[in-house]
Amino acid sequence: MATSAAARVAPLGRTILYRAWAGLECGVAGGALALAWYALHSVAHAEFWWTKFNIAAVPLYGEAVYRLGVSAATLAGAALLLLIYSLSGALFGVVAGLLPRVPALAAALLCTALLHAVFAASLRPLFGPWAPTWFPTSATLPAHLLLAALLARWPQFHTRLVAEFAPDLGSAGAALPANSPGVRSDGSSEYD
């Protein structure tokens, strides 16, 4: 009888995989909301909706993006931003699973505060010399708070994934903070 690939992975590895997977789901959803916010912020400030996406493509296309309209650079910049938010979510999932006593919202806010600092210190400069003009705090902070709102739902995403794909992990795979929203006193999720 053939064993599935997931069953061959050690339980700790599977636990980390499901934590990262749930975080990735949160990060993708939060990233999509952040992209929508960036487009809305651009329009509200009399810029073209694609402006921030083009600026985010500077590492890939160089400073030519400042002269481009909607183009492949727009798609590449949006994809790069979505990748950053998605990987932040996956990393959050792994770390949040290691902090079972920290409420999910507090962990999400801490993670996004760290992301905001990293974005301001290293990612924004990576987007070129004019990036601080196009990515002011009034644009990035709300985007990062949208991500935090989704990351705070990580326990529910994680519980659903473990219940659906790895019921054999049981409560060992869940490792949910007892005081997280949607978690009953016995550790089960009200979303099951």
C-alpha positions in Angstrom: 0.0 0.0 0.0 1.5 3.3 -1.1 1.8 6.0 1.6 0.9 9.6 0.7 3.7 12.2 0.7 2.0 14.1 3.5 2.0 11.0 5.7 5.7 10.4 5.1 6.6 13.8 6.4 7.4 13.9 10.2 4.6 15.2 12.4 6.6 18.3 13.3 7.2 19.0 9.7 3.6 18.6 8.9 2.6 20.8 11.7 4.9 23.6 10.5 3.6 23.0 6.9 0.0 23.5 8.0 0.9 26.6 10.1 2.7 28.1 7.1 -0.1 27.1 4.7 -2.8 28.9 6.9 -0.5 31.9 7.2 0.0 31.9 3.4 -3.8 31.9 2.9 -4.1 34.9 5.3 -1.2 36.6 3.5 -2.6 36.2 0.1 -6.0 37.5 1.2 -4.4 40.4 3.1 -2.1 41.1 0.1 -5.1 41.3 -2.2 -6.8 43.8 0.1 -3.5 45.8 0.3 -3.3 45.9 -3.5 -6.9 47.2 -3.7 -6.1 49.8 -1.1 -3.0 50.9 -3.0 -5.0 51.4 -6.1 -7.7 53.3 -4.2 -5.1 55.4 -2.4 -3.6 56.3 -5.8 -6.9 57.4 -7.3 -7.8 59.3 -4.1 -4.5 61.3 -4.5 -5.1 62.1 -8.2 -2.6 59.5 -9.4 -3.2 56.7 -11.9 -4.4 53.5 -10.1 -1.4 51.6 -11.4 1.2 54.0 -10.1 2.2 52.2 -6.9 2.4 48.8 -8.8 4.7 50.3 -11.4 6.9 51.8 -8.6 7.1 48.4 -7.0 8.4 47.0 -10.2 11.6 49.2 -10.1 13.8 46.2 -8.9 12.7 44.3 -12.0 12.3 47.0 -14.7 14.5 49.8 -13.4 13.6 53.5 -13.5 11.8 53.1 -16.8 8.7 52.3 -14.8 8.3 56.1 -14.1 7.4 56.6 -17.8 5.3 53.5 -18.3 1.5 53.3 -18.2 -0.3 50.0 -17.6 2.1 47.4 -18.8 3.9 44.2 -17.8 5.7 46.3 -15.1 2.3 47.0 -13.5 1.6 43.3 -13.3 5.1 42.5 -12.1 4.9 45.2 -9.4 1.5 44.0 -8.2 2.9 40.4 -8.1 5.9 41.4 -6.2 3.8 43.2 -3.6 1.5 40.2 -3.3 4.5 37.9 -2.9 5.8 40.1 0.0 2.5 40.0 1.7 2.0 36.3 1.1 5.5 35.3 2.4 4.9 37.6 5.4 1.7 35.6 6.1 3.5 32.3 5.8 6.2 33.4 8.1 3.6 34.7 10.5 1.9 31.3 10.5 5.0 29.5 11.5 5.9 32.0 14.2 2.3 32.3 15.5 2.2 28.5 16.0 5.2 28.8 18.3 3.5 31.4 20.5 0.4 29.6 21.8 -0.2 31.9 24.7 -0.2 35.1 22.6 -3.6 36.3 21.3 -3.8 36.1 17.5 -4.7 39.8 17.2 -1.7 40.9 19.3 0.6 38.6 17.3 -0.8 39.9 14.0 -0.3 43.5 15.1 3.2 42.8 16.2 4.0 41.1 12.9 2.6 43.9 10.8 4.4 46.5 12.9 7.6 44.6 12.1 6.6 44.4 8.4 5.9 48.1 8.4 9.4 48.9 9.8 11.1 46.5 7.4 9.1 48.0 4.5 10.1 51.5 5.5 13.8 50.6 6.1 14.6 48.3 3.3 11.8 47.4 0.9 10.7 50.9 0.1 14.2 52.0 -0.8 14.5 48.9 -3.0 11.6 50.4 -5.0 13.8 53.3 -6.1 14.7 56.8 -5.0 11.2 58.2 -5.5 9.4 55.3 -3.7 8.9 57.2 -0.4 6.9 59.8 -2.3 4.7 57.1 -3.8 4.5 54.8 -0.8 3.9 57.3 2.1 2.9 56.0 5.5 -0.7 57.1 4.7 -0.6 54.4 2.0 1.4 51.6 3.7 0.0 51.7 7.2 -3.6 51.0 6.3 -2.4 48.3 3.9 -0.5 46.7 6.7 -3.4 47.0 9.1 -5.6 45.2 6.5 -3.0 42.4 6.5 -3.1 42.3 10.3 -6.9 41.9 10.2 -6.5 38.8 8.1 -3.6 37.5 10.1 -5.7 37.7 13.3 -7.9 35.1 11.7 -5.0 32.7 11.3 -6.3 30.3 14.1 -9.5 29.7 12.1 -7.6 29.2 8.9 -5.3 26.8 10.6 -8.0 24.8 12.4 -9.9 24.4 9.2 -6.8 23.1 7.3 -5.8 20.7 10.0 -9.4 19.3 10.3 -9.7 18.9 6.6 -6.3 17.6 5.5 -4.7 16.3 8.6 -7.2 15.1 11.2 -4.6 12.6 12.4 -2.6 15.6 13.8 -5.5 16.4 16.1 -4.9 18.9 18.8 -1.1 18.5 18.5 -1.4 20.1 15.0 -3.7 22.8 16.1 -1.6 24.6 18.7 -4.1 27.4 18.8 -3.9 30.1 21.5 -6.7 29.4 23.9 -7.8 33.0 24.0 -8.0 33.4 20.2 -11.3 34.4 18.7 -13.4 31.4 17.7 -11.6 29.0 19.9 -13.7 27.2 22.5 -12.5 26.5 26.1 -11.7 22.9 25.1 -9.4 24.1 22.3 -11.7 23.2 19.4 -12.8 25.9 16.9 -16.3 27.1 16.6 -15.7 27.2 12.9 -15.4 23.4 12.5 
